[in-house]
Structure formats: structure tokens, C-alpha cells
Amino acid sequence: MKTLKILLVTFIITLVPFMVKAQEKPKPWPVSDEYKNMKNPVEKNEASLKAGQSLYIKHCASCHGKTGLGDGVKSRALKTFSGDLTGPDYQNQTDGEQFYKTKFGRGEMPKYEGRLSDEDIWNIVNYMRTFKK
Ligand code: HEC
């Protein structure tokens, strides 16, 4: 009986860490100069921020969270952390880089090409600037 207990405890101790595997940190995501240096054609005015906000809430907040912290309702089911959109790693990227990543996606980040117009993606990029701490 005692050996059985010891076996069971050893079993649990070895396996549990594999079952609750932590979320992966996103790998570097290089963007070509063409997109990196692309000029944002949509002015960051009130209309753009408003349009961006409603699109963000509809399409993005479920993963990225309402305030961009990566804590949306679906976030716990993701293998990759969706990133902290309030911090410098994200905010120091150019508008073009953010546009590229939203349009083309990667891995668990869906691509919005064909689902959102370029103008709407720029509106969302503009809105995500308001997350800056
Ligand atoms: C199903 C969950 C999910 C949804 C919905 C989603 N994303 Fe993502 N997003 C991710 C994940 C996961 C990553 C990290 C991907 C990686 O690095 O491999 C990511 C990364 C990003 C990045 C890059 C962040 C960085 O730090 O460089 C941007 C920009 C982005 N998403 C914008 C958006 C926008 C805009 C929308 C809505 C139009 C959206 N995402 C919807 C999961 C999601």
C-alpha cells in the first residue's frame, strides 16, 4: 500500500508540470522594411479612433483584452501570449509593423486580410495607440 502511494505521488509530481505548461512567449516577428516604413494613410482623428475602437472590441478584445493587456476571455486557451499592447515592445513598433501583423497574422494570431479593409486595419492601429501607458 505504501509503495503504491509513493508511486502515485511521484507520478503526480512528474506529470503535473507538463499538464500546466506555461504560455509561450512570442518569438521575434520581423517585418520587412516595405511595411515597417509604410506611412499610415489614416489620420488619428476622433472618427478614426471611434471606428477603431468598435472594430477592436468586436474582433480583437476576445484575445488581446479590452485594454490591450492580452487578458481577453480567449487568452487562457492560447498557447502563445498575445503580447502586452500597452508596453514599449509593442508601442515602439511603427504603425506599418502593427498594420502588417494585423493584416497577415501568424500562428494563433488570425489574419484579417480579406476580412477587414486596409482602412479599417489602420483605424484599429490608430486606436491601439491609445493603450500606451
Ligand atoms: C484568437 C486570438 C486573437 C485574436 C482574435 C486577435 N489576435 Fe492578435 N495576436 C494573437 C496572438 C496569439 C499573438 C502573438 C502571435 C505571435 O507572436 O506568434 C497576436 C499578436 C498580435 C500583434 C503583434 C503584437 C506584438 O507585440 O508585436 C498585433 C499587432 C495584433 N495581434 C493585432 C490584432 C488585432 C488588431 C486584432 C483584431 C483585428 C487581433 N490581433 C485579433 C491572438 C489574437
Residues whose N, C-alpha, C, O or C-beta is under 5 A from the ligand:
A	BS01	HEC	P26 K27 H59 C60 C63 L78 T80 F81 S82 G83 Y90 Q98 K101 T102 R106 G107 E108 M109 P110 I124
